[in-house]
Amino acid sequence: MNKNHVEGPAPADIAGQVQRQTYTLEEARKIVGVSRSLAYELARANKFPGARRLGGRFVVSRVALDAWLSGGEAA
């Protein structure tokens, strides 16, 4: 069995299209409405909701960011 294989269906939107589970930091910072420099500063300080370093770049969890924006807990 391939270690990278995930069992079960991928999350889908109402149109049946597979939803992305992450945003780039650039996409997420536009959603939040902060500058590029502030987004990277917050991400490096582990204070950008849902941001994680993946190799040499940051990815942002869609679920964590959506929860934070709706007043839920930031991951």
Secondary structure, DSSP 8 states (H G I E B T S, - for coil): --TT---S---B-TTS-B--SEEEHHHHHHHHT--HHHHHHHHHTT-STTEEEETTEEEEEHHHHHHHHTTS---
